[in-house]
Amino acid sequence: MSNLLPTFAAALMLCLSVAGDPLPPAPAALHPAAAGGTQPAPPRVAPAVTGTPNAAPAPELRRPRSLHLSAYSTPLAAKLSADGSFDTGGLSLQFVDGETGAPLDTTLLRYERGPHFSSYFYHEFGGVTGVVRAVAFDGKSGDDARVRLAVKLGLENPTTEERSVHVRALVRPGSGAAETRPYPAWEFAPDDEYGQDGEFVTRNGHAVMWMGGVKPEIELRERVAGADEPFCVLDWKISVPPDRAESATVHLGGPPAGEGLDEAGWRAAFRRHSFEATIEMSRWQSDVRPTYTRCNVGDKRLSNLIVAGIQTLRLYGDGNRMIRRLTDRPFNHPATDIAVEAEMVATFTEFGLTAFAVDRLDPLISDPPAEVADLSPERRLAYVWNLARAARLAKDDLREGMLALLIVELCEEGAAVPAYADPELVRADLSDILGRVGMDDEAEALPAFHWGEFPEGSTEALTQSVRRALSEGRSLDAWAHLGRLLDRTSLDGFGGMDPEGDFDGRFPIHTLALFREFIIDDHGDDMHVFPGLVAPLLPDFQRMRIRSLPSVFGGWTGTIFWTFKKRHRLGADFKLSLGARRPRDVILYPPAPHKARAISIARHGEVELQPDGTMKLVLTGLGVELNAVLSAGDS
């Protein structure tokens, strides 16, 4: 699985290829561009799952409005927008065609596969292939910390003739609402001064840019009238020999974000590393890649959703070796509220990162931040229930005792549950924690919770439609709704609550919570495996495999697959690493709309066919392998 999915780690890249540094995989097809050259054909994905096996093709994938450029070990970040412009908070840089003045084509703007967060788009310069590549992390000199962004412009000439390429970069002060720019960001002022000090370009005396590789001609203005007016223009006219490559590098810096100021030290650190060394630095700052749940499923968007979701939540804050800061908002902005931290800790825990999350879980329980008191009843419920989601998997008697007291304190009134939650299951999870510590009367006295109300068509409303369908046993409808949520993701599984806005961390919080409920229901004494699985997600002769998914009964791995193309025989294996709590029954569900009508093979345990077409697994060891004969639908 690891060789099929992107292992997103530390830094985001945007790429133009260079010699010795291979291009990202070229698109399979190119279509004529609107003006000059070609551009990559928009990528497409597998059809969305709907209530019928033969679903209509999905629409074209969502193109990113922006990408977050950072490393695991720092919240400092830069921004790459869909128009190809980079923003560090200190300045904005955008490449344009030197002949036409048009921005470079960003049709295929996306994260690339690799050992670090990366992104790229292609642009054709009359037969010369171009990609733009960038990596961002924090540059420090003592207490002076600033975001540092290295951008490499590379050109590769695969032809037998020498080609000339004319590229310009427009450097602006940067504009836009503060909440959409990296934090911190300088506000534009007409008396801002821009200059050149040796090899550095400065803004009010602070170094914000220097160039490496092929040097451009520089046009610089000391002042500009507006934030969208270029104060600097970089102009490259590069000859690329046959079957060779050329490159140029631009390093961009942000405003001081630390407690101190050391301009001389910052300049020395800023200038010290080449683009390649900067990539290595970002890898060192994002070296912890713990094992977490993996999923191999027919709709690749679901597989990517887990990887993208987990890594997004780590990347936005400060989460390399340990969690120092959590936020659901990109570009170094604070979390929407303190309940988001509990939601993120629960997400990490439910997908196998318990050891990573528990250091943040304990203080949220034992010493709740003062902001909890200011939350609405709905968000207080989200806070304490998500702590319970994590604590039920990270078992500890002392932790459960403190959490039980917090539940009683914060759940004095009924409230609406989050869009991804079922009111009855929320109450059951909270009651379970109270029951474990002998507070049965308090569990009985918990108020009733209810479904929330969300604007029609919103991501929250669609999320709730998935959750309601799951709760009512309508698997096909649930997958149909989830398919519409996946239509709002990028090729790599990233998404945002606002379909037209930036990617954010709230989207994976919602979708990962939903996806787990499709795979396992462990809210009671029984363990229900694959309760929401549907047939269209199992391609012919391919396996759906869940690896290392935690449960209240222990970690488990499961595989399910067709053994005949006609889809009337099913193979499955299930392995459970038993914890302190043993399930009363383990129930395996065949993919809807099929029912199991006979068990042909059972190894390492026993399988009992149930009247409703499910299969009860009798564990004599730690797992069971089986083959089952299925009926079509309810027949």
N, C-alpha and C positions, 0 to 999 in steps of 0.2 A: 504494500500500500504506500509506503513511504516513497517509493520510486515513481508513483503515479501522481501523487498530490504535491502541490507546492509546499515546502516547509518554510513558511514565512517566518523570518526571524527579524533582523534588526533594522535595516535601513531601507528606505525606499529609493529606487533608482529610476532614472529616465534615460534612455540610452541612444547614442549614435555610435556605431561600431568603429573599432580601431584595430590595427594590426596586433595579433597576438591576443585579442580579447574578442571572442566570437560574438556575432550578432545573436539576439534572441531568434527563435525559430521564425522563419519567414512565413507570411500568410500564404495559404494554399492558392489563393486566387487574387488577382488585382483587377480593379475595374477602372475605367478612364476617370481621371479627376476632372473637376469642374474647370480647372485652369492649369495646364501644363503638367505633364507627367502622369503618374498613376498613384493610386492610393489603395491600401488594403481593403478587401471586401469586408463588410461588417460581419463579425462572428455570429454564429447561431448556436443554439443548444438543443438538447433533446426536447421533444414535446412535453408540455406541461401535463401532469397527471390530472385527469378529470374523472367524472363518474363512469366513463366508458373506457374500455381498453384502447380503442382507436381514437385517441384524442387529437384535436386539431393542432397543427404545429404552433409552437410558442412564438410570440412576437420577438422582434430583435431585442437583444439584451440591452439593459440599461447602460448607457455610457456614463462614466463617472463625471460628476460636476467638478470634483476636485479630489486630490489624493493627499493623504497625510504623510509627510516625509520626516522620519525620526528614527530613534533607536530605542531599544527596550529600557536602557538604563537612564534615560533622561526624558522629562516631559517636554523639553524644548523641541520645537518642530518648525518646519517650513511647509509651504503649501504649493502644490502644483495644480493649476486650474485647467479646465477643459480647453481653453484657448492656447494652452502651451506656455503660459506665463508662470514664473516662479516668484513667490513672495516670502521673504524672510522676516517681515516686520520692519526691516531697515531699508528695503528697496524692493522693486519688482523688475524682473528681467524677462523679456519675451523675444524669441528668435523669429525672424521674418525672412522671407525670400528677398535677397538683395536686389533682384531685378523688378519684381512686381510689388514688393512691399506687403504682400499677403502673409499672414501667420502660417507657420508650418502646419501641415495636415495632422490632426490628432484623432482621426477616425478610430484608430486602434490603440487608444490610450488605455493602458491596463497595467496591472501588476504582472511581472513575469515570474516564472518558476525559478527557484534557486534557494540558496542557503540564507538569504536575507530578503527583506521587503524590497521589491524593485518594480519599476514601471517603465514603459517604453511606448513610443509611437514611431511609425515609419514615415519618411518623406522622400520622394523621388526628385532628384535634381538632374533632369535630362540624362538619365542612365546611371547616375551615381546614387547609390543607396545610402540614405542617411537615417540615423537613429539618434536620439538624445538620451543621455544617461546621467543620473544624479544620485547622490547619496548624502544624507544629512545626519548629523549628530551634534552633541554639544562640544564646543571648544572652550577650554578653561585656562585661565592663568590666575592661580590663587582663588580669590573669591569672585573674580570677574568671569562670569559664564555667559556665553552667547551661542545661539544656534549657528552652525556652520554648514553650508550647503556647497558641495562640489558638483559641478555640471560639466560633463564632457560632450563635446560636439565632434562626432566622428563621421567620416565619409569613406565609402568603399567603392572602388571603381572596378566592376567585374568585366569591363569591355577590353578590347584590344587597342583602344585609342585613348590618348590623354584627354581628360575632361577638366573643365574649369567650373568651379562652383562659387557663387556670390551669396554670402549669408550676412545678415546684420542682426544685431541684438539691440533692442530698445530698452534702456534702463530708466525707470521712472521712480519717483518717491514712493509710490504705492497708495492705493485708495481703497475705499470700501468701508462698510460698517465694522466697528471694532470687534464685534462678536464673530465676524466671518474671516478675520485676518489672524495670523499667528500672534500669540501673546508672549512678550510685549511687542507692541508696534508703535513706531513714532507717528504722531499726527503731523500732517503737512502744515508747514507755515511758510508764507511767502518769503520770509527773510532767512530760510534755511540756506546754508552755503555748501556748495559742492566743489570739490577740487581734486587735484592729483598730487600726491606726496610720494615721489619716487615711483614704485610699482603699484602703489595702492591708490584706489579711488576712495575719497572720503566724503562723509556727510557731517557737517558741523564738527569736523575734526576727528570723527570716528572712522576707522577703516572699515569699509563695507564691501570692497571688491578688489580682487587682483586676478591677473590672467597668466596662464601657462600654455605651453605648446606653441602652435602657430600664433604669433602675435597679431592682433587686429590694429587697424587705424582707429584712433580714438577722437571723437568730437565731444567736447565737454563744455557745459555752460555752468557758470557760477550760481545762477539763480533761475528758477522757472516760476511761472505764474500759477500753475495748478498741479495737483497731485498726479494727474494723468498725462502730464506733459513730460517728454523725455528730457532728462538733464545730461544724459550721456548716450552716445551711439557708438557701438562697436561694429567695425566693418571688416569682414574677412573676404579676400579674394584668393581662393585656394586652388592650385592646380594639383590634380590627382592623377599620377601616372597609371598606365594600364596595369590591371590586376594588383593594385596597391591600395593603401589606405593612408589617410591623413587625419589629424585630430587637433582640436584646440580645447582648452579647459578654462572655465571661469569659476572662481571661488567667490561665494557670496556670504556675507555675515549679517547677523541681526543686531538689534540693540542690546546693550548690557542688561542682563537679567539676574545677575548675582547680587550679593550684598556689597561688593567692592568694585573698584574701577582701576584697571591696570592696562592702559592703552598700549604701552610698549610691550608688555608681556603678551597681550592678546595678538598684537601684530606678529610677534615672533611665532606664536603657536599657529596663527592663521596661515602663515607663509610656509610652515615647516614641512607639511605633508603634500605629496603629489596626490592625484586622483586615486591611483591604485592603493597608495598607503592609507588614504582616507577610507576606502572600502574595508581594508584590513582593520582599521581602528573601529569601524562600526561593527564588524564581526566580533571583535574582542569585547565590545560593550554589549553584545547580545549573544553571549556564548552559552547561556543556559537554555536548553531545549528539552524540557522534561517530557516523559511519555504521557500521553493522554489518549482519550478514546478516539479510535479511528472507525470510519464507516465506509464500506464499499457498497454502493447501491446503484440501481439502474439509472437514476437521474443524477448525473454528475454534479449538478448544482447542489444537491444535498451533501455530497461528500465534501465539496469545497466550502459549504456553509459552516461546517464544524471547524475546519482549519482556519478559515478567514475570521470566524467569530471569536475563537479563543485568542488568536494572535492580535486581533484588533483591540480586545479588551486589555491585553498586556501592553501593547504599543502606545496607546493613548496616554497612559500614565507613566509610572516608573516601576517596572516590574521585570527586572532581569533575574537576579538571584533571589530576591525577596520583594514583596509588595511594599513600596514606600508611598505610593500615591495611586489612587484609582479615579478615573473619570470616564464618563460616557461621551464626552465632547472632544472633537479633534482640535489640533492646533494649540494645545496647552491651555485650554479654557477649563475652569473648574467644573465639577460634576453638577448635573441638573439639581440634585439634592442629595442628602446623606443616605437616603434609602437606596440610591443607585449603587453605593458601595456594597450594601448587603446583597443586592441582586447579582452583582458581579462575582462576589465571593461564592454565592450559591451556584452560579453557572460554572465556575472553576471546579467546585467540589463535585458536581454532578457529572462532569466529564473527565474525571480522573486526576485532577490537579489538587487533591486534598492536602498534601503536604505543603504545597505552594500557598494555598489559600488560608490554612488554619492559623497562621501567625497574624493575619488580619481579622479572622473571625473572632478570636478570643477577646481582643479589646472592644470590638463592636458590641459584644455581649456583656462583658464585665464592666466596662466604662463607656456607656453610650455617649456619643458626642452631644453637646448642648443643643445642636440643631434639631435633634429628634423631637424635642418639645414643640418646635415650631412647625412640624409637618402637619398636613391635613390628616383626618382620620384614615383616609384611603392610603396615604403614603406611610403613615405609622404602621398600618396593617402590612403593607408591602415590606417594610423594614423588618418587622419581627417575624413574619412568615418566611422570608427568604433566609433569615438566620436559622430558622427551624429546618428549612430545606437542606442547609449545609450541615447543621448539627446532627441530623438524623443519620447522616452518612459518616461523619467524623465523630464517632461515639466517644464520649467522655463523661463520667458521672458528674464531676464538678461543673463542667460546662453546661450540661443539661439542667442542673439545679439552678444555676444563675439565669439561664434562659427561661426557665419556667416562671421565675419571679418577674422577669421582664415581660413575658406574655400576659401575665395577670395585670401588670401595670399599664400596658399599652393597648390592651384589647377590652376596654371598658364599654365600648359601644360598637354596634354593628356598622359595617362600612362596606364599600364596594371593593371587590378584589381586582387585582391587575388584569389586563385584557387576556393574558396567557394563562390565567388560573381559573379553576372551578371552585365555587364557594364551598361546596361540600368537602372537597379534598383539602382545601385550606384549613377548614375547621378540624378535619381528621388529623392533619399533620400537627397542628397545634395541640390537639387533645392527646396525641401520641406522646409528645414531649412531656406534657403535664402528667400523664399516666405513668411514665417511666419513673418519675420521682415521687409517686404516691399522692399526687394532687388530683385525685379523681373527682372530688366535689368541684374544684375550680374548672376542671375540664368540662363537667356537665353544665356549669354556669356560663360557659363562653357564649357570647351573643351570636345571633345568626348573621351571616355575611351574605352578600348578594352580588349579582352580576352588575358591572358598570355600564354606563351609557356613553357611547362614543359617536362622533360624527360619521354619517354614512359615507362609505368609500375610503375612510381613513385606514391607515395601517393597523391601528388599534381595533377598529371594527372588524377588519378582515381576520386579525389574530383571534378575536373572540369567536368568530364564526367557526374557525378551526377547532378551538377548544370545546365549543358547544357540541359540534358534530362528534368529536371524540367521546365526550361524556355520554352522549346518547347512543353510542355504538354504531354510528354511521361512518364507517371507515372510508368508503369511496367518496362521500361528500367532504370529509375532512381533508383527504388528499387533494381534492379539487380546489378547495380554498387555499391549502398550502401551496399548490402549484401557482396560484395567482400571486401569493407572496413572493415566491421564488422568481416570478417574472420581473419583480422589482429589484433583483440583484444584478450585480455585474458578472462578467465571465468568471471571476475568481470567487464569487460568493459574498461580496460585500454589498451592503445596503444601508438605507437610512429610513427613519420613520417618515420623513417628508420625501415622497417619490421624486420631487423635483429639486431637493436640497442636497446638502453634503452627506456623505456616509457618516454614520455615528455608531456609538456603542449600544444604544437602546434597541436597535434592530436585532443584533445577535442575542441580546438578553431575551427578547420575545421569542425569536424563532428557535433558538436552541432549547428553551424550556418546552416549547411545543413538540419539537422533534423527539425529545426524550420520552414524552408521553406516548408517542407512536410505538416506541421500541419496548418500553417496559412500564408496567404499573405495579409498584411495590408499596402502595399506600396502606394496605391491610395486611392480613396474615398470610395471604396467598401471593405468589409471584407470577404475574402474567407476562409472558414473553411474546413479543411481536403482536400486541393486541390491536394495533392500527395498520398493520401491513396490508398492502393491496397488490394484486397480481401484476399490474403494469410496471411495477418497480423491480420485477425480477426478469431480466433479459434471458433469452434462451441460452442454456448452457453456461450461464454466469452465476456467480454466487453473491448473495448479499451477506456481508460479514460485519459484525459488530465486535470490536476488540476492546477489552478492558473497560467496560462500562460499570461503574459502581452501583450498588444497590444496598438497601438496608440489610440484605441477607448475605452480602459479600460481592466481590467483583465477579463478573461473568463475561464469557465470550460466546457468541452464537453465530451460526451459519445456516442459511436456508437457500435451497436451489431446486430447480426443476431437473428431474432425471430423464425426462422424455420431452421432445419438442412439442408434443400435443398437450402438454401441461395437465396431465392427469395423474402424474406421479411426482411426489415431492420428497426431497432429501433434506435432512437437517441434522445438526449436531449442536449440543449445548453443554457448556462446561461452567461450573459454579465453584468458586473458592469460598467455602462456607465461612461466615463470620460467627459472631457470638449468637446471632439469632438465626434460627432455621425456619425456612418457609413451611407452612402447613402443607400446601400443594404447589407444584409448579405446573402451570397451564401454558401449553404452546398453541398458538393460533396459526392456522393456515392462512395464506394471503386471500383476502376478500376478492371476489364473492365466493370462493371455493370453500367446501367443507370436507373434512376427512371422513372417509367411509370404511377404511380398512387400514391396518398396520401390517406391512409386509416384512419389515426387518426392524429389529430392536437390539442394540448391542450395549453392553456395559450398564444396563439398567432396564427397567420395564416401562412400557407405554400402554396406557389404558385409553381406549377410544371413549369419548364422552358423547352423550345424546345430542348436544348442540353442535357437533362436528369439530370440537377442539380436542386436544390430546393432553392427558395428564401424564407427566413424567415422574416416574418413581425412581428416585436416585438411590441406588445401592452403593455407588461410589461418588465421584465428583462430576459425572457427566453421562450423557446418553447420546447415542447415534441412532437414527431411525430413517426408514423409508415408509411413506404413506401413500395410499391410493386415494385420490380426491374425486369428489363429484363436482359438477359444474353448477355454481350458484346454489340455490336452495333445493335442487332436485335430489 
